[in-house]
Amino acid sequence: MSYRISIRLRYFENLKIDTQYKKIMKLTKIQPLLAKRENPFRADRELDVRGLVCPLPILRTKKALSEMSTGQVIKIVATDPGSVIDFQVFAEQTANDLLSFTESVDEFIFYLKKR
């Protein structure tokens, strides 16, 4: 009996995660259109985390943000597809502003403003 319940709980947990991912993917469908325009944000610092996978892009961003002052903008270039969700959650948890997210061929570009 408890085995069936645990399977159902796992199914609903996965469903919740998939639902969040679909919402994010709906938002990112407009991003290639925005990528054609130049980004209006001026980055005070640029961080290249290409080739790194979770949690390293977030950890490097956290370290870079700690060295910056309030109101400065950092541009992060990543290749990990999981970084899309990671940076949105990171921005919410740390109260930093995720100003922009664009997706090019094999890269994801984020602009974060330090609180």
N, C-alpha and C positions, 0 to 999 in steps of 0.2 A: 504494500500500500504506500509506504513512504517513498519507495523507488519511483512510482508513477508521479507522485507529487513533485519530487525533485526534478524529474524530466520536464514536467509542465512548467515549473518555475524557471528552469533554464531556457525553455522555449520562449517564455514571456520576457525574460531578460534580454535574450537575443533580439526579440521583436522590438523591444524598446530601443536598443542600440541601433538596429536597422532603421527605425523610424527617424532617429536623430540624424543618422547618416544621410537619409533621403532628403531631409530638410536642408541639410548643408549642401547636398548636391544640387537641389533646386536653386539655392542661392548662387552656386558657382556656375550655373549655366549662363548667367549674364556676364560673368567675369571676362570671358574671351572678348566680348564686345568692348568692355572697359579697357582691356589691355592694349587696344589699338591707339587709345589716347595716351598722351604723356601723363604720368602721375603728378599731381599738383603738390605732393608733399616733398619737402626738402629734408633729406636725411642728414642728421648730424653725425651718424655713425652707420657703417655698413658691416653686417656680419654674414659670412659665408659658411653655411653649415651643409653644403652639398655633400652627399655620400654618407651622412650620418643618419642613424635611425634613432627612434625613441629610446630613451629620454634625452639623448645628448643634445639635440637642437634646443630643447627647452632649457636644459642646464646651462648651456653656453649663452643663451639669451638672458637668463637670469643673472649670470655673472656680468655680462656686458651692461645690463640695466643698472646693476648696483654701482657701476663706475660712472654712470651718467647723472646729470642733474634733472630736476623736475622740469617737465615741458619739452625736453629734447625728444627727437624722433630717431628711431633705429629702423634700418631696412634689413630684413632677414631674407636670404635666398636659400631655399631648401629644396631637396629632391624627394624626400620621404612623403608619400601620399598621406600617411597618418598624421603628418604635421598640420594638415588643414584643421582637423578636429582638435589636436593638441594646442595649437596657438589660440583658438577661440576659447577653449576652456581656461588656458593659462591667463588670457586677458581678463576673463571674468573673475577668476579667483584672486588675481593680484590687483584688480581695479585699474589696470592699465588700459588705455584705449587702443583697440585694434582699428586703426584708421582705414586700412585698405588691405585687400587680398586680391592678387591677380595670379592667374595660372598661364604660363607659357608652355612651350612644347614639353619639356621634361622638368620644369622648375615651378616652384611656388614662391611668390614674392609677397612678403608681409611688411606692413609699416605699423610699428607700435609706438605709441606716445607714452612716455613715462609719466606716471601720476605724481 
